[in-house]
Amino acid sequence: MLIDDMTIRVIAGKGGDGTVAFNKNKMALGPTGAKGGNGGSVYLIGVNDLSALNKLRHTKQFRADDGRNGGRQYNDGENGSDLVVEVPIGTSIYNKTTKKESEIIKIGEKLLVANGGHGGKGNFHFRSSTNTSPRQFQKGLIGEKFNLHLELKLIADVGLVGLPNAGKSSLLNELTNAKSKVANYPFTTLEPHLGVYYSLILADVPGIIEGASTGKGLGIKFLKHIERTGVIFHLISSESQDLGTDYDTVRNELNAYSKILLDKKEFLLLTKSDLLNKKEIKEKISKLKKINKSAIAISIHDWDSLEKIKKILNKFSDKK
């Protein structure tokens, strides 16, 4: 099961304390207490692993190392090691304390989410002409602590949408090397699947149902995953008893969730055309073209129809 929404606590390391010490060498005087090391910071880094959040589910608290205390003879304490946590690209980060929002959209992109505390000064740093034997020192500062809400929103060039059993997984498998589970189920895929077609990333997102925008079924767990797609392939099964109603159901939910989704380039695909005769295909495509002029009939068992889809994808691939 894909985990795409979670809250974690990040704790940066505490700075090490400064030290009070004096020179023990003969003929040498004065303070030698060194400063403490800085505490480690916590970073998030983007990786090309859709299931990266799954690896975090059993560890809700992430802590960087503390800095070491200062030593004698001017030996500063070591800095604490930073902690780097991997998250999938497309992850939005909301800091519940600062209310700050950010996101990671590139592989290797590194985001500082909790700063380590500074190490305290040792008594060497308090020496002066009037204070030749200082006993002052500083405690290390506490590192930052935050609760972060992580939410994955897939970064894909093309999103496949439609009612359950519209043929999205089958099309994705045919066009890419994805291995989505396929069956004639009257309910929706439980998690998104990605495939790569040359330079394009295709996302088979869970099938929408009426009321999804209000949380019914998978609700926004589906809708949020097409916010970043550039193009939408809207699939309608040739088995549909009412093409217009099926189309409107999906479009209404997209609109209710975010009107921006309706502004995306849309291609309308009548799937499973191998189940129809030529006359039936012509009638249904004629109805769909009144809705969207891009409507075409396709079947994963029809090489010519798949070539039409590939030509569309190739145009977008060339523009990248």
C-alpha contacts under 8 A as a table, 3 or more apart, distances in Angstrom:
res1	aa1	res2	aa2	distance
1	M	190	L	7.69
1	M	191	E	6.87
2	L	50	L	7.93
2	L	51	S	6.09
2	L	54	N	6.73
2	L	191	E	6.04
2	L	192	P	7.85
3	I	6	M	7.60
3	I	51	S	6.93
3	I	53	L	5.96
3	I	54	N	5.43
4	D	53	L	6.72
4	D	150	L	7.69
4	D	151	E	5.59
4	D	152	L	4.80
4	D	153	K	7.67
5	D	149	H	7.49
5	D	150	L	5.70
5	D	151	E	4.48
5	D	152	L	6.37
6	M	57	R	7.88
6	M	149	H	5.89
6	M	150	L	5.34
6	M	151	E	6.63
7	T	60	K	7.34
7	T	147	N	6.76
7	T	148	L	5.51
7	T	149	H	4.32
7	T	150	L	5.93
8	I	60	K	4.83
8	I	61	Q	5.95
8	I	62	F	7.56
8	I	147	N	5.74
8	I	148	L	5.37
8	I	149	H	6.56
8	I	150	L	7.65
9	R	60	K	6.12
9	R	61	Q	4.71
9	R	62	F	6.17
9	R	145	K	7.25
9	R	146	F	5.73
9	R	147	N	4.40
9	R	148	L	6.14
10	V	42	V	6.88
10	V	61	Q	5.89
10	V	62	F	4.81
10	V	63	R	5.92
10	V	113	V	7.75
10	V	114	A	6.76
10	V	145	K	5.71
10	V	146	F	5.49
10	V	147	N	6.40
10	V	148	L	7.41
11	I	42	V	7.17
11	I	61	Q	7.53
11	I	62	F	6.12
11	I	63	R	4.62
11	I	64	A	6.43
11	I	114	A	6.67
11	I	143	G	6.69
11	I	144	E	6.04
11	I	145	K	4.48
11	I	146	F	6.73
12	A	39	G	6.70
12	A	40	G	5.87
12	A	41	S	4.92
12	A	42	V	5.74
12	A	63	R	5.83
12	A	64	A	5.03
12	A	65	D	7.31
12	A	66	D	7.82
12	A	114	A	5.50
12	A	115	N	5.81
12	A	116	G	4.75
12	A	117	G	7.24
12	A	142	I	8.00
12	A	143	G	4.55
12	A	144	E	5.35
12	A	145	K	6.34
13	G	38	N	7.77
13	G	39	G	4.05
13	G	40	G	4.77
13	G	41	S	6.40
13	G	63	R	6.86
13	G	64	A	4.96
13	G	65	D	4.89
13	G	66	D	4.11
13	G	67	G	6.72
13	G	80	G	6.66
13	G	116	G	5.02
13	G	117	G	6.27
13	G	142	I	7.09
13	G	143	G	5.03
13	G	144	E	7.86
14	K	38	N	7.17
14	K	39	G	4.67
14	K	40	G	7.55
14	K	65	D	7.62
14	K	66	D	4.70
14	K	67	G	6.12
14	K	116	G	6.28
14	K	117	G	4.94
14	K	118	H	7.41
14	K	119	G	7.79
14	K	140	G	6.43
14	K	141	L	5.85
14	K	142	I	4.51
14	K	143	G	4.82
15	G	36	G	6.43
15	G	37	G	5.83
15	G	38	N	4.54
15	G	39	G	4.41
15	G	66	D	6.03
15	G	67	G	4.79
15	G	68	R	7.30
15	G	69	N	7.91
15	G	79	N	7.93
15	G	80	G	7.94
15	G	116	G	7.00
15	G	117	G	4.62
15	G	118	H	4.79
15	G	119	G	4.04
15	G	120	G	6.78
15	G	139	K	7.79
15	G	140	G	4.14
15	G	141	L	5.14
15	G	142	I	6.37
15	G	143	G	7.17
16	G	35	K	7.61
16	G	36	G	4.07
16	G	37	G	5.10
16	G	38	N	6.40
16	G	39	G	7.07
16	G	66	D	6.83
16	G	67	G	4.55
16	G	68	R	4.70
16	G	69	N	4.17
16	G	70	G	6.71
16	G	77	G	6.86
16	G	118	H	7.62
16	G	119	G	4.77
16	G	120	G	6.25
16	G	139	K	7.02
16	G	140	G	4.73
16	G	141	L	7.73
17	D	35	K	6.79
17	D	36	G	4.83
17	D	37	G	7.82
17	D	68	R	7.47
17	D	69	N	4.73
17	D	70	G	6.19
17	D	119	G	6.03
17	D	120	G	4.87
17	D	121	K	7.17
17	D	122	G	7.64
17	D	137	F	7.82
17	D	138	Q	6.16
17	D	139	K	4.38
17	D	140	G	4.52
18	G	33	G	6.94
18	G	34	A	5.92
18	G	35	K	4.32
18	G	36	G	4.85
18	G	69	N	6.06
18	G	70	G	4.94
18	G	71	G	7.88
18	G	119	G	7.00
18	G	120	G	4.63
18	G	121	K	4.54
18	G	122	G	3.89
18	G	123	N	7.25
18	G	137	F	5.47
18	G	138	Q	5.38
18	G	139	K	6.13
18	G	140	G	7.10
19	T	33	G	4.64
19	T	34	A	5.67
19	T	35	K	6.52
19	T	36	G	7.58
19	T	69	N	7.09
19	T	70	G	5.24
19	T	71	G	6.22
19	T	72	R	7.17
19	T	121	K	7.37
19	T	122	G	4.46
19	T	123	N	6.33
19	T	137	F	6.23
20	V	31	P	7.40
20	V	32	T	7.39
20	V	33	G	4.69
20	V	34	A	7.71
20	V	72	R	7.84
20	V	122	G	5.88
20	V	123	N	5.13
20	V	124	F	7.78
20	V	135	R	5.96
20	V	136	Q	7.14
20	V	137	F	6.45
21	A	31	P	5.77
21	A	32	T	5.28
21	A	33	G	4.42
21	A	72	R	5.75
21	A	73	Q	7.56
21	A	123	N	7.03
22	F	29	L	7.14
22	F	30	G	5.71
22	F	31	P	4.30
22	F	32	T	5.04
22	F	33	G	6.72
22	F	72	R	7.57
22	F	73	Q	7.63
23	N	28	A	6.28
23	N	29	L	5.51
23	N	30	G	5.80
23	N	31	P	6.10
23	N	32	T	5.79
23	N	73	Q	6.67
24	K	28	A	7.21
24	K	29	L	7.59
25	N	28	A	5.52
25	N	29	L	7.74
30	G	124	F	7.86
30	G	132	T	6.44
30	G	133	S	6.08
31	P	123	N	6.08
31	P	124	F	4.83
31	P	127	R	7.16
31	P	132	T	7.62
31	P	133	S	6.10
31	P	134	P	6.95
32	T	72	R	5.81
32	T	73	Q	4.80
32	T	74	Y	5.12
32	T	122	G	7.77
32	T	123	N	6.90
32	T	124	F	5.04
33	G	70	G	6.88
33	G	71	G	6.28
33	G	72	R	5.11
33	G	73	Q	6.42
33	G	74	Y	5.84
33	G	75	N	7.74
33	G	122	G	4.65
33	G	123	N	5.05
33	G	124	F	5.13
34	A	70	G	4.76
34	A	71	G	5.48
34	A	72	R	6.20
34	A	73	Q	7.15
34	A	74	Y	4.69
34	A	75	N	5.52
34	A	76	D	4.90
34	A	77	G	7.37
34	A	121	K	6.61
34	A	122	G	4.46
34	A	123	N	6.98
34	A	124	F	6.33
34	A	125	H	7.77
35	K	69	N	7.14
35	K	70	G	4.60
35	K	71	G	7.47
35	K	75	N	7.78
35	K	76	D	5.08
35	K	77	G	6.37
35	K	119	G	6.29
35	K	120	G	5.47
35	K	121	K	4.22
35	K	122	G	4.56
36	G	67	G	6.58
36	G	68	R	5.81
36	G	69	N	4.40
36	G	70	G	4.08
36	G	71	G	7.80
36	G	76	D	5.81
36	G	77	G	4.54
36	G	78	E	7.19
36	G	79	N	7.86
36	G	118	H	8.00
36	G	119	G	4.31
36	G	120	G	5.25
36	G	121	K	6.55
36	G	122	G	7.41
36	G	140	G	6.74
37	G	67	G	4.44
37	G	68	R	5.26
37	G	69	N	6.42
37	G	70	G	6.88
37	G	76	D	6.54
37	G	77	G	4.44
37	G	78	E	4.72
37	G	79	N	4.18
37	G	80	G	6.83
37	G	118	H	7.15
37	G	119	G	4.77
37	G	120	G	7.74
38	N	66	D	7.38
38	N	67	G	4.90
38	N	68	R	7.78
38	N	78	E	7.44
38	N	79	N	4.69
38	N	80	G	6.15
38	N	116	G	6.46
38	N	117	G	5.82
38	N	118	H	4.59
38	N	119	G	4.58
38	N	140	G	7.87
39	G	64	A	7.45
39	G	65	D	6.28
39	G	66	D	4.59
39	G	67	G	4.35
39	G	79	N	5.91
39	G	80	G	4.71
39	G	81	S	7.40
39	G	82	D	7.95
39	G	116	G	4.36
39	G	117	G	4.98
39	G	118	H	6.36
39	G	119	G	7.08
39	G	143	G	6.64
40	G	64	A	5.12
40	G	65	D	5.25
40	G	66	D	6.14
40	G	67	G	6.89
40	G	79	N	6.72
40	G	80	G	4.39
40	G	81	S	4.80
40	G	82	D	4.21
40	G	83	L	6.93
40	G	115	N	7.40
40	G	116	G	4.84
40	G	117	G	7.62
41	S	64	A	5.98
41	S	81	S	7.55
41	S	82	D	4.78
41	S	83	L	6.28
41	S	112	L	7.39
41	S	113	V	7.84
41	S	114	A	5.66
41	S	115	N	4.70
41	S	116	G	4.39
41	S	143	G	7.77
42	V	62	F	7.97
42	V	63	R	7.35
42	V	64	A	6.08
42	V	82	D	5.86
42	V	83	L	4.80
42	V	84	V	5.96
42	V	85	V	7.60
42	V	112	L	6.22
42	V	113	V	5.82
42	V	114	A	5.08
42	V	115	N	6.64
42	V	116	G	7.61
43	Y	82	D	7.55
43	Y	83	L	6.19
43	Y	84	V	4.75
43	Y	85	V	6.16
43	Y	110	K	6.48
43	Y	111	L	5.36
43	Y	112	L	4.50
43	Y	113	V	5.53
43	Y	114	A	7.08
44	L	84	V	5.66
44	L	85	V	4.79
44	L	86	E	5.82
44	L	87	V	6.58
44	L	110	K	5.70
44	L	111	L	5.15
44	L	112	L	6.60
44	L	113	V	6.99
45	I	84	V	6.69
45	I	85	V	6.15
45	I	86	E	5.02
45	I	87	V	6.03
45	I	104	I	7.53
45	I	107	I	7.69
45	I	108	G	5.84
45	I	109	E	5.47
45	I	110	K	4.38
45	I	111	L	6.31
46	G	86	E	6.04
46	G	87	V	5.24
46	G	88	P	5.42
46	G	89	I	4.89
46	G	104	I	5.99
46	G	105	I	7.04
46	G	106	K	6.13
46	G	107	I	4.85
46	G	108	G	5.12
46	G	109	E	5.29
46	G	110	K	6.68
47	V	52	A	7.73
47	V	86	E	6.31
47	V	87	V	6.03
47	V	88	P	5.06
47	V	89	I	5.74
47	V	106	K	7.78
47	V	107	I	5.02
47	V	108	G	6.27
48	N	88	P	5.90
48	N	89	I	6.19
48	N	107	I	6.21
49	D	52	A	5.43
49	D	87	V	7.76
49	D	88	P	5.45
49	D	89	I	7.71
50	L	53	L	7.73
50	L	88	P	5.44
50	L	89	I	7.78
51	S	54	N	5.32
51	S	55	K	7.31
51	S	88	P	7.16
52	A	55	K	5.57
52	A	56	L	7.32
52	A	86	E	6.57
52	A	87	V	5.40
52	A	88	P	5.62
53	L	56	L	5.25
53	L	57	R	6.77
53	L	86	E	7.93
53	L	87	V	6.01
53	L	88	P	7.06
54	N	57	R	5.49
55	K	58	H	7.32
56	L	59	T	5.43
56	L	60	K	6.85
57	R	60	K	6.54
59	T	62	F	7.18
62	F	83	L	7.86
63	R	83	L	7.06
64	A	80	G	7.22
64	A	81	S	6.44
64	A	82	D	5.54
64	A	83	L	5.00
64	A	116	G	7.93
65	D	80	G	4.65
65	D	81	S	5.28
65	D	82	D	6.72
65	D	83	L	7.66
66	D	79	N	7.45
66	D	80	G	4.81
66	D	81	S	7.62
67	G	77	G	6.85
67	G	78	E	5.99
67	G	79	N	4.64
67	G	80	G	4.19
67	G	81	S	7.99
67	G	119	G	6.88
68	R	77	G	4.69
68	R	78	E	5.22
68	R	79	N	6.43
68	R	80	G	6.92
69	N	76	D	7.66
69	N	77	G	5.02
69	N	78	E	7.69
69	N	119	G	7.83
70	G	75	N	6.49
70	G	76	D	4.81
70	G	77	G	4.22
70	G	78	E	7.99
70	G	122	G	6.77
71	G	74	Y	6.70
71	G	75	N	4.95
71	G	76	D	5.82
71	G	77	G	6.15
72	R	75	N	5.74
74	Y	124	F	7.61
87	V	91	T	6.77
88	P	91	T	5.93
88	P	104	I	7.99
88	P	152	L	7.20
89	I	104	I	5.58
89	I	105	I	4.79
89	I	106	K	5.83
89	I	107	I	6.30
89	I	152	L	7.90
89	I	154	L	7.69
89	I	155	I	7.24
90	G	103	E	6.90
90	G	104	I	5.74
90	G	105	I	4.88
90	G	106	K	7.86
90	G	152	L	5.67
90	G	153	K	5.15
90	G	154	L	5.40
90	G	155	I	5.49
91	T	103	E	5.68
91	T	104	I	5.55
91	T	105	I	7.08
91	T	150	L	6.42
91	T	151	E	5.48
91	T	152	L	4.28
91	T	153	K	6.01
91	T	154	L	7.90
92	S	101	E	7.27
92	S	102	S	5.94
92	S	103	E	4.26
92	S	104	I	6.61
92	S	150	L	5.76
92	S	151	E	5.16
92	S	152	L	6.18
92	S	153	K	7.25
93	I	101	E	5.68
93	I	102	S	5.19
93	I	103	E	5.58
93	I	148	L	6.45
93	I	149	H	5.79
93	I	150	L	4.93
93	I	151	E	6.70
94	Y	99	K	6.55
94	Y	100	K	5.92
94	Y	101	E	4.56
94	Y	102	S	6.60
94	Y	148	L	5.59
94	Y	149	H	5.06
94	Y	150	L	6.64
95	N	98	T	5.61
95	N	99	K	5.19
95	N	100	K	5.33
95	N	101	E	6.41
95	N	146	F	6.77
95	N	147	N	6.21
95	N	148	L	4.77
95	N	149	H	6.54
96	K	99	K	5.24
96	K	100	K	7.59
96	K	146	F	7.18
96	K	147	N	5.76
96	K	148	L	6.03
96	K	149	H	7.12
97	T	146	F	6.45
97	T	147	N	7.00
104	I	109	E	6.37
104	I	110	K	7.74
104	I	111	L	7.58
105	I	109	E	7.30
105	I	155	I	7.58
106	K	109	E	5.34
112	L	115	N	7.10
114	A	143	G	7.34
114	A	144	E	5.22
114	A	145	K	6.48
114	A	146	F	7.13
115	N	143	G	6.06
115	N	144	E	5.54
116	G	142	I	7.45
116	G	143	G	4.45
116	G	144	E	6.39
117	G	140	G	6.76
117	G	141	L	4.64
117	G	142	I	4.98
117	G	143	G	4.14
117	G	144	E	7.15
118	H	140	G	5.99
118	H	141	L	5.39
118	H	142	I	7.79
118	H	143	G	7.92
119	G	139	K	7.30
119	G	140	G	4.48
119	G	141	L	6.41
120	G	137	F	7.05
120	G	138	Q	4.42
120	G	139	K	4.89
120	G	140	G	4.31
120	G	141	L	7.04
121	K	124	F	7.85
121	K	125	H	6.24
121	K	137	F	5.63
121	K	138	Q	5.06
121	K	139	K	7.54
122	G	125	H	5.89
122	G	126	F	7.50
122	G	136	Q	7.38
122	G	137	F	4.80
122	G	138	Q	6.52
123	N	126	F	5.19
123	N	127	R	6.87
123	N	134	P	5.80
123	N	135	R	5.75
123	N	136	Q	5.34
123	N	137	F	5.08
124	F	127	R	5.68
124	F	134	P	7.61
126	F	131	N	7.75
126	F	134	P	6.18
126	F	136	Q	6.70
126	F	137	F	7.64
127	R	131	N	5.62
127	R	132	T	5.50
127	R	133	S	6.80
127	R	134	P	5.93
128	S	131	N	4.88
128	S	132	T	5.79
129	S	132	T	6.13
131	N	134	P	5.74
152	L	225	H	7.83
153	K	224	K	5.95
153	K	225	H	4.86
153	K	226	I	7.57
153	K	227	E	7.35
153	K	228	R	7.34
154	L	203	A	7.88
154	L	225	H	5.05
154	L	226	I	7.00
154	L	228	R	6.88
154	L	229	T	7.98
155	I	201	I	7.92
155	I	225	H	7.82
155	I	228	R	5.67
155	I	229	T	6.43
156	A	159	G	6.69
156	A	200	L	7.57
156	A	201	I	4.94
156	A	202	L	5.70
156	A	203	A	6.02
156	A	226	I	7.83
156	A	228	R	6.69
156	A	229	T	5.05
156	A	230	G	7.47
157	D	200	L	5.89
157	D	201	I	5.28
157	D	202	L	6.07
157	D	203	A	7.91
157	D	228	R	7.82
157	D	229	T	4.90
157	D	230	G	5.15
157	D	231	V	6.29
158	V	200	L	7.52
158	V	201	I	6.52
158	V	202	L	4.85
158	V	203	A	6.26
158	V	229	T	5.51
158	V	230	G	6.03
158	V	231	V	4.77
158	V	232	I	5.64
158	V	233	F	6.96
159	G	202	L	6.00
159	G	203	A	4.91
159	G	204	D	6.29
159	G	205	V	6.94
159	G	226	I	6.02
159	G	229	T	5.87
159	G	230	G	7.84
159	G	231	V	6.34
159	G	232	I	4.91
159	G	233	F	6.11
160	L	168	K	6.07
160	L	202	L	7.45
160	L	203	A	6.07
160	L	204	D	5.05
160	L	205	V	6.30
160	L	232	I	6.03
160	L	233	F	4.85
160	L	234	H	6.13
160	L	235	L	7.08
161	V	168	K	7.12
161	V	204	D	7.16
161	V	205	V	6.50
161	V	206	P	7.66
161	V	207	G	6.46
161	V	208	I	7.39
161	V	232	I	6.97
161	V	233	F	6.19
161	V	234	H	5.00
161	V	235	L	6.09
161	V	250	V	8.00
162	G	166	A	5.95
162	G	168	K	7.49
162	G	207	G	5.58
162	G	208	I	6.16
162	G	234	H	5.64
162	G	235	L	5.00
162	G	236	I	6.19
162	G	250	V	6.44
163	L	166	A	5.72
163	L	188	T	7.83
163	L	207	G	4.94
163	L	208	I	5.13
163	L	209	I	6.15
163	L	235	L	7.73
163	L	236	I	7.19
163	L	246	D	7.23
163	L	250	V	6.98
164	P	185	Y	7.66
164	P	186	P	6.18
164	P	187	F	5.40
164	P	188	T	4.77
164	P	189	T	7.45
164	P	206	P	7.66
164	P	207	G	4.51
164	P	208	I	6.50
164	P	209	I	7.36
165	N	168	K	7.53
165	N	184	N	6.31
165	N	185	Y	6.18
165	N	186	P	6.04
165	N	187	F	7.00
165	N	188	T	7.07
165	N	207	G	7.56
165	N	237	S	7.46
166	A	207	G	7.99
166	A	235	L	5.87
166	A	236	I	5.48
166	A	237	S	4.76
166	A	271	T	6.87
167	G	170	S	5.34
167	G	171	L	6.26
167	G	235	L	7.15
167	G	237	S	7.00
167	G	271	T	6.51
167	G	272	K	7.42
168	K	171	L	5.28
168	K	172	L	6.20
168	K	204	D	5.97
168	K	235	L	6.95
169	S	172	L	5.09
169	S	173	N	6.13
169	S	180	S	5.68
169	S	181	K	7.04
169	S	182	V	6.17
169	S	193	H	7.98
169	S	204	D	6.08
170	S	173	N	5.18
170	S	174	E	6.22
170	S	180	S	7.55
170	S	182	V	6.34
170	S	300	I	7.25
171	L	174	E	5.07
171	L	175	L	6.19
171	L	300	I	6.41
172	L	175	L	5.29
172	L	176	T	5.91
172	L	178	A	6.62
172	L	180	S	7.71
172	L	194	L	7.98
172	L	195	G	6.61
172	L	202	L	7.25
172	L	203	A	7.75
172	L	204	D	6.63
173	N	176	T	5.38
173	N	177	N	6.07
173	N	178	A	5.07
173	N	179	K	5.88
173	N	180	S	6.51
173	N	195	G	7.62
174	E	177	N	7.53
174	E	300	I	6.74
175	L	197	Y	6.62
175	L	310	K	7.92
176	T	195	G	5.29
176	T	196	V	5.54
176	T	197	Y	5.48
177	N	195	G	6.17
177	N	196	V	7.00
178	A	193	H	7.40
178	A	194	L	6.51
178	A	195	G	4.87
178	A	196	V	7.64
180	S	193	H	6.39
185	Y	188	T	7.40
187	F	207	G	7.79
188	T	206	P	5.76
188	T	207	G	4.92
188	T	208	I	7.33
189	T	192	P	7.38
189	T	205	V	7.61
189	T	206	P	4.80
189	T	207	G	6.29
190	L	206	P	6.11
190	L	218	L	7.87
191	E	205	V	6.85
191	E	206	P	5.91
192	P	203	A	6.70
192	P	204	D	5.59
192	P	205	V	4.39
192	P	206	P	5.81
193	H	203	A	5.70
193	H	204	D	5.12
193	H	205	V	6.49
194	L	201	I	6.79
194	L	202	L	5.62
194	L	203	A	4.57
194	L	204	D	6.27
195	G	201	I	5.85
195	G	202	L	5.16
195	G	203	A	6.51
196	V	199	S	6.88
196	V	200	L	5.71
196	V	201	I	4.67
196	V	202	L	6.03
197	Y	200	L	5.08
197	Y	201	I	6.30
197	Y	202	L	7.12
198	Y	317	S	7.43
199	S	317	S	5.99
199	S	320	K	7.75
200	L	313	L	7.81
200	L	316	F	7.95
200	L	317	S	6.10
205	V	222	F	6.29
205	V	225	H	6.92
205	V	226	I	7.69
206	P	218	L	7.76
206	P	222	F	5.58
207	G	222	F	7.41
208	I	212	A	6.37
208	I	218	L	7.75
208	I	219	G	7.81
208	I	222	F	6.99
208	I	250	V	6.53
209	I	212	A	5.64
209	I	216	K	7.64
209	I	217	G	6.94
209	I	249	T	7.45
209	I	250	V	7.26
210	E	216	K	7.57
210	E	249	T	6.01
210	E	250	V	7.35
210	E	253	E	6.90
211	G	214	T	5.51
211	G	215	G	6.69
211	G	216	K	5.15
211	G	217	G	7.70
211	G	219	G	7.38
211	G	253	E	6.86
212	A	215	G	5.07
212	A	216	K	4.62
212	A	217	G	6.06
212	A	218	L	6.55
212	A	219	G	3.96
212	A	220	I	6.59
212	A	222	F	7.99
212	A	223	L	7.90
212	A	253	E	6.38
213	S	216	K	7.17
213	S	219	G	5.52
213	S	220	I	6.09
213	S	223	L	7.42
213	S	253	E	5.44
213	S	254	L	7.33
213	S	256	A	5.98
213	S	257	Y	5.23
214	T	219	G	6.37
214	T	220	I	7.74
215	G	218	L	6.62
215	G	219	G	3.88
215	G	220	I	6.16
216	K	219	G	5.05
218	L	221	K	5.38
218	L	222	F	6.02
219	G	222	F	5.94
219	G	223	L	6.83
220	I	223	L	4.62
220	I	224	K	5.59
220	I	257	Y	7.83
221	K	224	K	6.03
221	K	225	H	7.11
222	F	225	H	5.75
222	F	226	I	7.62
223	L	226	I	5.88
223	L	227	E	7.16
223	L	254	L	7.18
223	L	257	Y	7.16
224	K	227	E	5.49
225	H	228	R	7.16
226	I	229	T	5.26
226	I	261	L	7.78
227	E	261	L	6.69
229	T	232	I	7.18
230	G	264	K	6.39
230	G	265	K	7.08
231	V	264	K	5.87
231	V	265	K	4.96
231	V	266	E	6.06
231	V	267	F	7.95
232	I	264	K	6.71
232	I	265	K	6.08
232	I	266	E	4.75
232	I	267	F	6.34
233	F	266	E	5.84
233	F	267	F	4.91
233	F	268	L	6.12
233	F	269	L	6.96
234	H	266	E	6.72
234	H	267	F	5.98
234	H	268	L	4.91
234	H	269	L	6.04
235	L	268	L	6.14
235	L	269	L	4.84
235	L	270	L	6.07
235	L	271	T	6.43
236	I	240	S	7.25
236	I	243	L	7.21
236	I	246	D	7.20
236	I	247	Y	7.20
236	I	268	L	7.62
236	I	269	L	6.20
236	I	270	L	5.08
236	I	271	T	6.00
237	S	240	S	5.53
237	S	270	L	5.76
237	S	271	T	4.87
237	S	272	K	6.25
238	S	270	L	5.88
238	S	271	T	5.68
238	S	272	K	5.73
238	S	273	S	6.06
238	S	275	L	7.38
238	S	276	L	7.45
238	S	284	K	7.98
239	E	272	K	7.80
240	S	243	L	5.90
240	S	246	D	7.49
242	D	245	T	5.49
242	D	246	D	6.31
243	L	246	D	5.24
243	L	247	Y	6.16
243	L	284	K	7.85
243	L	287	K	7.91
243	L	288	L	7.35
244	G	247	Y	5.14
244	G	248	D	6.08
244	G	288	L	7.60
245	T	248	D	5.07
245	T	249	T	6.01
246	D	249	T	5.20
246	D	250	V	6.69
247	Y	250	V	5.60
247	Y	251	R	6.29
248	D	251	R	5.01
248	D	252	N	5.74
249	T	252	N	5.35
249	T	253	E	6.41
250	V	253	E	5.31
250	V	254	L	6.31
251	R	254	L	5.04
251	R	255	N	6.12
251	R	262	L	7.31
252	N	255	N	5.06
252	N	256	A	6.08
253	E	256	A	5.02
253	E	257	Y	6.18
254	L	257	Y	5.27
254	L	258	S	6.08
254	L	259	K	6.96
254	L	261	L	6.03
254	L	262	L	6.76
255	N	258	S	5.21
255	N	259	K	4.65
255	N	260	I	7.69
255	N	261	L	6.74
255	N	262	L	6.29
256	A	259	K	6.95
258	S	261	L	5.80
258	S	262	L	7.82
259	K	262	L	5.50
259	K	263	D	7.16
260	I	263	D	5.32
260	I	264	K	7.08
261	L	264	K	5.60
267	F	292	N	7.71
267	F	294	S	5.58
267	F	295	A	6.51
268	L	288	L	7.79
268	L	292	N	6.66
268	L	294	S	5.96
268	L	295	A	4.49
268	L	296	I	6.62
269	L	295	A	5.60
269	L	296	I	5.27
269	L	297	A	5.84
269	L	298	I	6.61
270	L	273	S	6.79
270	L	285	I	7.38
270	L	295	A	7.14
270	L	296	I	6.09
270	L	297	A	4.56
270	L	298	I	5.99
271	T	297	A	6.11
271	T	298	I	5.09
271	T	299	S	5.68
272	K	275	L	5.90
272	K	276	L	7.95
272	K	297	A	7.99
272	K	298	I	6.42
272	K	299	S	4.82
272	K	300	I	7.33
273	S	276	L	5.46
273	S	281	I	6.78
273	S	297	A	5.97
273	S	298	I	5.64
273	S	299	S	5.30
274	D	277	N	7.52
274	D	299	S	5.97
274	D	301	H	7.15
274	D	302	D	7.49
276	L	279	K	7.95
276	L	280	E	5.78
276	L	281	I	6.06
277	N	280	E	5.39
277	N	281	I	6.27
278	K	281	I	5.13
278	K	282	K	6.17
279	K	282	K	5.16
279	K	283	E	6.29
280	E	283	E	5.16
280	E	284	K	6.21
281	I	284	K	5.29
281	I	285	I	5.99
281	I	297	A	7.14
282	K	285	I	5.26
282	K	286	S	6.03
283	E	286	S	5.17
283	E	287	K	6.51
284	K	287	K	5.17
284	K	288	L	6.31
285	I	288	L	4.99
285	I	289	K	6.01
285	I	295	A	6.52
285	I	296	I	6.56
285	I	297	A	6.86
286	S	289	K	5.27
286	S	290	K	6.75
287	K	290	K	5.51
287	K	291	I	7.13
288	L	291	I	5.11
288	L	292	N	6.12
288	L	293	K	7.55
288	L	295	A	6.02
289	K	292	N	4.78
289	K	293	K	4.42
289	K	294	S	6.72
289	K	295	A	5.43
290	K	293	K	6.54
292	N	295	A	5.87
297	A	305	S	7.05
298	I	302	D	7.09
298	I	305	S	4.95
298	I	306	L	6.57
299	S	302	D	5.15
299	S	303	W	7.98
299	S	305	S	6.40
299	S	306	L	7.03
300	I	303	W	7.21
300	I	305	S	7.84
300	I	306	L	6.61
302	D	305	S	5.57
302	D	306	L	6.51
303	W	306	L	5.20
303	W	307	E	6.28
304	D	307	E	5.10
304	D	308	K	6.70
305	S	308	K	5.21
305	S	309	I	6.83
306	L	309	I	5.13
306	L	310	K	6.29
307	E	310	K	4.92
307	E	311	K	6.16
308	K	311	K	5.20
308	K	312	I	6.55
309	I	312	I	5.20
309	I	313	L	6.32
310	K	313	L	4.97
310	K	314	N	5.91
311	K	314	N	5.00
311	K	315	K	6.42
312	I	315	K	5.43
312	I	316	F	6.85
313	L	316	F	5.27
313	L	317	S	6.10
314	N	317	S	4.85
314	N	318	D	6.07
315	K	318	D	5.25
315	K	319	K	6.58
316	F	319	K	5.18
316	F	320	K	6.65
317	S	320	K	5.41
